[in-house]
Amino acid sequence: MSRHKLVKALDLDEELDDFDGGADSDYGEEVGAEDKEHLRLGTAKVRDVLGPEVSITDREIEDSLWHYYYDVDKTTPKKARKQKVNSDVNKSDDFFRDSPWLNIPEDRRGEILIEPLYPRGRLMGGSSKSDGAPKSKLAALAAARKKKENQRAEDGQNATNSVALLDKLSGKPRQGKPDCASDISSPKPLIAITEQTMNEQPRKYPRRKSKGLKSPQDDQPAKEAFKKSDSLASPDVDKQPEITPAADPSVFAQTIFAAPAVSQQHDLQTSDRYVLGPDTYAEFDFAGPSPDDVVTKAQNTKRPTQKPVKQPPQPSSGDESVNAIFQGVGVVAIEEPKVKGKNLDVMAEFERSKPKNAANFVVIGHVDAGKSTLMGRLLYDLKVVDQRTLDKYRKEAERIGKASFALAWVLDQGTEERSRGVTIDIAMNKFETESTSFTILDAPGHRDFIPNMIAGASQADFAVLVIDASTGNFESGLKGQTKEHALLVRSMGVQRIVIAVNKLDTIQWSQDRFDEISQQVSAFLTTAGFLAKNLALVPCAGLTGDNIVRKAEDPQASWYTGAPLISLLESSEPVTRALEKPLRMTVDDIFRGGVQNPLSISGRLDAGNVQIGDTVVIMPASQTASIKGLEVDSEPSDWAVAGQNVILHLADIEAKYLKSGDVVCPPAVPIQCVTSFTVKILAFEHITPMHCEVHKGRLHAPGRVTKLVAQLDKASGAAVKGKKPRLIKPGSVARVHVEVDDPIPLEQGGRVILRAGGETIGAGLVE
Amino acid sequence: MRLVKQAIERDGSGTITLFPEDPEDMWFTYNLIRPSDLLRASALRRITTESATGSTSSTRVHINLLIRVEKLDFDTQSSQLHVSGRIIEETKYTKVGQWHTLDLELNRNFTLEKKDGWDSVARNLVKEACDPAKQADVWAVIMQEGLAHLAVLTGQRTVLRQKVETTVPKKRGTGKQGDHDKALEKFFQTTLDTLLRHIDLSANLPILLASPGFVAQAFLKFILETATRTGNKSLMGQKGNFVVVHAASGYLHSLNEVLQSPEVLARLKDTKYARETKLMDTFMNLLYKDDGRAAYGPREVEQAVEKGAVGRGGGILLICDSLFRAQDVGTRRRWVGLVDRVRETEGGEVRVLSGTHESGKQLEGLGGIAAMLTFPLEYLDGEDEVEDEIALSNGNTAGEKT
């Protein structure tokens, strides 16, 4: 074997660089003054030849000159080539892209092996003809890649970059081949080193010459060499960020972190993919969630009730997997329902939320008893309404000559209500005390608006009966709506009633009057079916605020030692709700909930629970809708349970299918709609077969009493034997048959009110 | 309606020729004609002739047909009456036994012969129909927020012309009042448009606006504002015709209350519907007194009549005209017999109420017949009616829940 071959096989670059690092000072001492002069001149010449665009340090040039014994001609191509080598080796970065860190497939090892040898051979041999020589597949590949790279790269690779790359290269042997480094640590001319190395590796020289890269006998050393480079690559990874901190993550890093599992599956096709790779590969920059995370998230957000979305097959390589995942995400997004629910266990959520006691109370009483004013005062004293707002109301009220209505305006927001000074529709307001959160349902007292009052009372847990204590007004009220309202709320299931004897300031807080009223009202309410223990009386004055939130300051009122109104309200016991029953909600109002929610309904959940994403059926239209938003007491929420006042923002339904009084129910257990039903009724007025309106909450429908089935015994509820009743007298209990023109949603046990000619004729339970 | 010719024998047989003049007369005619009566009227019949070669040609001919009535069909909205039956008189174009449906037309004579003769009810009906004193129609708009019923009241009938229903959001918190007001205005606009589509303003008829609360007032204000804004003079001219009345609800049966209101009575005192409404009201009040002087339901009233309680000195029999329209001849005869007995034997008063008016509907709810008695009768409606339901419902002892 020729010694030249040995020399050629030697990784001279590495040796040189190691030498630079290790024994700079020694080397410097060896150089004589004459040599220095030669070197300086030679360097200048080489610079001239290479031109300014080639970025090489003087030191390197001097080294080469030293090596070639000041032969400028020989040095120049070497330097130029070295630059080339730089870019070629640089390509090896790309080459490692998507290749596994360990367990490299056989075929790839073989191919990779060659590269470090190739440029070195050229360097050593100084053969400028290598360009024209037949190229191996890999070489061709490298050339092609280099060409591409050059096209992409900015014109005139900047110097720092190349130096950095050079350093990178030089770094490898320094750490990876300590033996070599120590071998050449002694200050010798480079040629000596070369000779030494030649001796060590005599067999590698001829291979370089032939360029038959894949001859069978080459396999063994080639693999060994590759293994070496393999182990060398590791420090490179560590080192790289230091060298080019601002650069993109290295291909190695990308390969390692992007898809380690995927790379295990490399097969013969990888090399082809590798060729195509850089152009088609969509780089993943780790900024967002990983593709796997995206898929997992999409899977998790799916509702279990849905048909499982077909999982995109686990891709075998990067580009495919990314595309497939994006497609998969797309598929998932399409199949998702319009309204995504969280599929909560509402009951569990409710238990967890540990809600405050919540109570709705309806404020009832004869017209002008001062219901709205009393409630306005309550809200004002509890600081729910601020001074500024009230001042504004006061000013506006004065302008239209109704100064005393300012407090009522807190609740009477309607234009008509304000101009006429009468409540027309139920006003809902919320306030909280330490123990309970209350919802006020301020009912209209005027007899024409009793349907509205019924709607409010149907949502109430207890009632506040406001009585005008002033002379004459109490008496007229007791005959009028005081009586009717009290009977109505009782027949709608309200057990507890707080009686606020109002306007006591106008009669100088007369205790006699209060006692008289208390007696009459208590007697009446007891006969109406309220238990005495569920009655509480308080003398108060809504306009001045005495005995509402604070105790009365008027000395004339000192005889009253009881608690103010607010304490009586707070003593209400929490009401148990039918949380587990199927959802029932009577639609109170249909309105535009805003730009986002063109169709919203409000009401109180009578039973069951509801959450965002639920599909519900609106009866009697039998139209389904999905709930895209939900508000509990005007606060956005994900769920709601029975007893809460909610606003549902609906999707997938048209407004024409909705009427106030409709019932929202789950599709599985819709409420039945009936056109005729039997009702056990307490008569308020005479009942004969007659026309009437059937009221149930907001629902009202024209109908007829078609048949008086039986008179019932008031105490036992048993039918009175004998002939069919021809007339039901006020105060008696009877079973009657009612027909309505259009089907109405009604369940057994539902409480209905029958009205005719502006009067309540009866109230009862559906049987 | 004009009575053209009357040829009734003592036994009630015979014919009457009538000349209907306005749509209302069709309603009378509908109540007059019963199945199996003989009706002669002009008809337009399509005649198909087949020539010797087999080709057919059809022509329309005006002929006078005599049919035996089998079925009547009255279209309330357009007031058209269609009477179908079999031809019983051969003509040039028709054979006996062929079917024909006569469309009775205004201003064309028809002749009617009763199969069972002209009973008192039928003769009274003719008399009433031919009463020249015309009763003006009245329009009524019964409304509440978001709901309006447009009806026209004629002497004989209440016809619901249109129902308007829109969604009006309720009042909400501060600043959202606009939705309610806007929706209310839209509701008014829709109602007014509908009203103007149905009403003939040139007829100068009274228009009742009835509602609970202030809706009707607000609607009138809206009408006048709209008329001013759009310069609608004919609508402006109706200003005096509008009457705002209180009603308990926006449903049609609130008309009862409307017709009893002083404002309406002042204008329409002598109309048939006002009288009927008043009568029903009186009866109901009597019933509520529960002193045994009011009876309702067929059996009860018949018993009362038998006992002579519906006689001279205040006995009034109220009967709904729908009872006389019974398909079954026997049933009709029963009611006619009762009416005749009260009127002739007992000396009581008989009032036939139109079943299409609200008062008549109220009466229909009571079984179509009621009576105000001259003396109290207890325990009418004998023991023959066994009430099974009572026995069944005994098990329900849930206590007083209401």
Interface residues (C-beta under 8 A of the other chain):
Chain A: Q413 G414 T415 E416 E417 R420 I424 D425 I426 A427 H446 D448 F449 P451 R490 S491 G529 D588 D589 I590 F591 R592 S634 A655 L658 K659 S660 K680 I681 L682 H686 T688 P689 M690 H691 E693 H700 P702 R704 V705 T706 V709 A710 L712 K714 A715 S716 G717 A718 A719 V720 K721 G722 K723 K724 R726 L727 K729 V733 R735 R755 A756 G757 G758 E759 A763 G764 L765 E767
Chain B: T167 P169 K170 K171 R172 G173 T174 K176 Q177 D179 H180 D181 P212 G213 F214 A218 H246 A247 A248 S249 Y251 L252 H253 S254 N256 E257 M284 L287 Y288 D290 Y296 G297 E300 E358 K361 Q362 G365 L366 G367 Y379 L380 D381 E383 E385 E387 E389 I390 A391 S393 N394 N396 T397 A398 G399 E400 K401 T402
